[in-house]
Amino acid sequence: MEIVKVKLKDRSYDICIGNKILKGIGQRLRSIGISPKTAVISNPTVYKLYGKTVLDSIRSSGFDVIPIIIPDGERYKDISTVEGIYGELLKHRLDRKSAIIALGGGVIGDITGFVASTYMRGISYIQVPTTLLAQVDSSVGGKTGVNHKLGKNMIGTFYQPKLVWIDIDTLNTLPKREFLSGLAEVIKYGVIKDKGLFGFLENNPEKIFSLNKNTLSYIIKRSCEIKAEVVSKDERESGLRAILNYGHTIGHAIETVTRYKRFLHGEAVAIGMYFEAKIAEMLNFFKKRNVLKIKALLDSYGLPSEMPSGINVNTLTTCMKLDKKAVAGELRFILPEKIGKVNIQKGIDIKIIREAFRIKD
Ligand SMILES: NC(=O)c1ccc[n+]([C@@H]2O[C@H](COP(=O)([O-])OP(=O)(O)OC[C@H]3O[C@@H](n4cnc5c(N)ncnc54)[C@H](O)[C@@H]3O)[C@@H](O)[C@H]2O)c1
């Protein structure tokens, strides 16, 4: 098993990565120091696949565990689902020493973290992420939250888990499109911080497509190491943490204007990464051959990079200004300087952004 440490003083925790380790979760819970009553929060899709293994493991380690199953889907990531979970926790008398366990993708992780941060003014939670996106991104770093009808992830907290438990084997059942969406975030880590990881992704598509265990372990571990390092230096995104948003300024705008229906998160980020690289090229920060390298890598994993048809550039730029990453309406972009290094750029002329969308290679 590989272990990556997230160093945040008294809120530090381990990210454990291994193959077929779900059955070991109960044993590990014993070292966390929680009361015997726990709850596993999941959805029907994931619970059917992995619920029994996780519950058996927790029970056999002496804990009393209740499953709380919420419907599958982003549209249930809202405050009414949170209220329902509070009700179950209260009904089953989970106390301030109890822990709750998120078993699922980013939706389950974000909701569970939010519930944990607010139930009885904060209880422990454990992330057991089962999508690649959740394993390399959302389960690490402590951003929790739910959507409001006026905006995605608008209600939330910063609240770190006590443990992240990643079983690579769960990726075997993940739909391919979801897997590739998570891979877009791995490509992002290569561009922002690790030329070696970028090169590895360029050279090993067969191993990645065939879900080779050592390969997956390597890319997940490297991604978690990079996220852990950034979060340890800037937990609340007052500066450096913004580099994790490479591809996201444009990506989020694309998700918003297509109403979260046409693209998965990673797919929209893939398009964003390509266009943000292009903007960097137009500003003479980034070489054209590197823009083409990013595009070729996205293409090789079947990820989109072209601006989707039917999207109005003006609507897209207006949307970017309204994003919560924009400060006082000023756009902030994370732009690459070379593969493995990015900078935070403010005050880019909107004309350059519009031009980037129009220019073809
Ligand atoms: N907190 C953060 O830092 C952060 C970062 C990025 C994204 N997010 C959030 O994450 C969410 C997206 O997460 P996601 O991409 O994991 O989507 P998701 O949680 O909706 O999961 C995608 C689908 O895969 C299914 N699934 C999960 N694991 C499976 C498995 N092993 N086998 C088969 N099916 C499985 C789920 O039931 C779901 O239908 C969004 O709400 C986004 O806002 C949060």
The ligand as an SDF file (V2000), in Angstrom:
LIG
                    3D

 44 48  0  0  0  0  0  0  0  0999 V2000
  -14.3630   18.8870   -3.3680 N   0  0  0  0  0  0  0  0  0  0  0  0
  -13.5610   19.0750   -4.3920 C   0  0  0  0  0  0  0  0  0  0  0  0
  -12.4160   19.5020   -4.2510 O   0  0  0  0  0  0  0  0  0  0  0  0
  -14.0540   18.7120   -5.7610 C   0  0  0  0  0  0  0  0  0  0  0  0
  -13.1690   18.7010   -6.8440 C   0  0  0  0  0  0  0  0  0  0  0  0
  -13.6390   18.3040   -8.0930 C   0  0  0  0  0  0  0  0  0  0  0  0
  -14.9700   17.9280   -8.2450 C   0  0  0  0  0  0  0  0  0  0  0  0
  -15.8060   17.9600   -7.1650 N   0  0  0  0  0  0  0  0  0  0  0  0
  -17.2080   17.5380   -7.2870 C   0  0  0  0  0  0  0  0  0  0  0  0
  -17.2240   16.1590   -7.6190 O   0  0  0  0  0  0  0  0  0  0  0  0
  -18.4440   15.8700   -8.2840 C   0  0  0  0  0  0  0  0  0  0  0  0
  -18.1520   14.9800   -9.4640 C   0  0  0  0  0  0  0  0  0  0  0  0
  -17.5800   13.7830   -8.9810 O   0  0  0  0  0  0  0  0  0  0  0  0
  -17.5140   12.4660   -9.8880 P   0  0  0  0  0  0  0  0  0  0  0  0
  -16.9760   12.8210  -11.2140 O   0  0  0  0  0  0  0  0  0  0  0  0
  -16.8560   11.4360   -9.0760 O   0  0  0  0  0  0  0  0  0  0  0  0
  -19.0600   12.1420  -10.1600 O   0  0  0  0  0  0  0  0  0  0  0  0
  -20.1450   11.2520   -9.3650 P   0  0  0  0  0  0  0  0  0  0  0  0
  -19.8980   11.2470   -7.9350 O   0  0  0  0  0  0  0  0  0  0  0  0
  -21.4740   11.7150   -9.8500 O   0  0  0  0  0  0  0  0  0  0  0  0
  -19.8620    9.7850   -9.9480 O   0  0  0  0  0  0  0  0  0  0  0  0
  -20.0520    9.5420  -11.3230 C   0  0  0  0  0  0  0  0  0  0  0  0
  -20.9310    8.3150  -11.5540 C   0  0  0  0  0  0  0  0  0  0  0  0
  -20.1360    7.1430  -11.3310 O   0  0  0  0  0  0  0  0  0  0  0  0
  -20.8260    6.2430  -10.4400 C   0  0  0  0  0  0  0  0  0  0  0  0
  -19.7760    5.4980   -9.7600 N   0  0  0  0  0  0  0  0  0  0  0  0
  -18.9650    5.9380   -8.7680 C   0  0  0  0  0  0  0  0  0  0  0  0
  -18.0340    5.0180   -8.5020 N   0  0  0  0  0  0  0  0  0  0  0  0
  -18.2740    3.9600   -9.3080 C   0  0  0  0  0  0  0  0  0  0  0  0
  -17.6460    2.7060   -9.4970 C   0  0  0  0  0  0  0  0  0  0  0  0
  -16.5250    2.3840   -8.8490 N   0  0  0  0  0  0  0  0  0  0  0  0
  -18.1940    1.8510  -10.3960 N   0  0  0  0  0  0  0  0  0  0  0  0
  -19.2920    2.1910  -11.1000 C   0  0  0  0  0  0  0  0  0  0  0  0
  -19.9110    3.3810  -10.9960 N   0  0  0  0  0  0  0  0  0  0  0  0
  -19.4020    4.2540  -10.0970 C   0  0  0  0  0  0  0  0  0  0  0  0
  -21.6580    7.1700   -9.5890 C   0  0  0  0  0  0  0  0  0  0  0  0
  -22.7220    6.4650   -8.9760 O   0  0  0  0  0  0  0  0  0  0  0  0
  -22.1170    8.1940  -10.6250 C   0  0  0  0  0  0  0  0  0  0  0  0
  -23.2330    7.7050  -11.3360 O   0  0  0  0  0  0  0  0  0  0  0  0
  -19.0800   17.1940   -8.6390 C   0  0  0  0  0  0  0  0  0  0  0  0
  -20.1580   17.4330   -7.7790 O   0  0  0  0  0  0  0  0  0  0  0  0
  -17.9710   18.2060   -8.3830 C   0  0  0  0  0  0  0  0  0  0  0  0
  -18.4730   19.4640   -7.9850 O   0  0  0  0  0  0  0  0  0  0  0  0
  -15.3680   18.3340   -5.9370 C   0  0  0  0  0  0  0  0  0  0  0  0
  1  2  1  0
  2  3  2  0
  2  4  1  0
  4  5  1  0
  4 44  2  0
  5  6  2  0
  6  7  1  0
  7  8  2  0
  8  9  1  0
  8 44  1  0
  9 10  1  0
  9 42  1  0
 10 11  1  0
 11 12  1  0
 11 40  1  0
 12 13  1  0
 13 14  1  0
 14 15  2  0
 14 16  1  0
 14 17  1  0
 17 18  1  0
 18 19  2  0
 18 20  1  0
 18 21  1  0
 21 22  1  0
 22 23  1  0
 23 24  1  0
 23 38  1  0
 24 25  1  0
 25 26  1  0
 25 36  1  0
 26 27  1  0
 26 35  1  0
 27 28  2  0
 28 29  1  0
 29 30  1  0
 29 35  2  0
 30 31  1  0
 30 32  2  0
 32 33  1  0
 33 34  2  0
 34 35  1  0
 36 37  1  0
 36 38  1  0
 38 39  1  0
 40 41  1  0
 40 42  1  0
 42 43  1  0
M  CHG  2   8   1  16  -1
M  END
$$$$
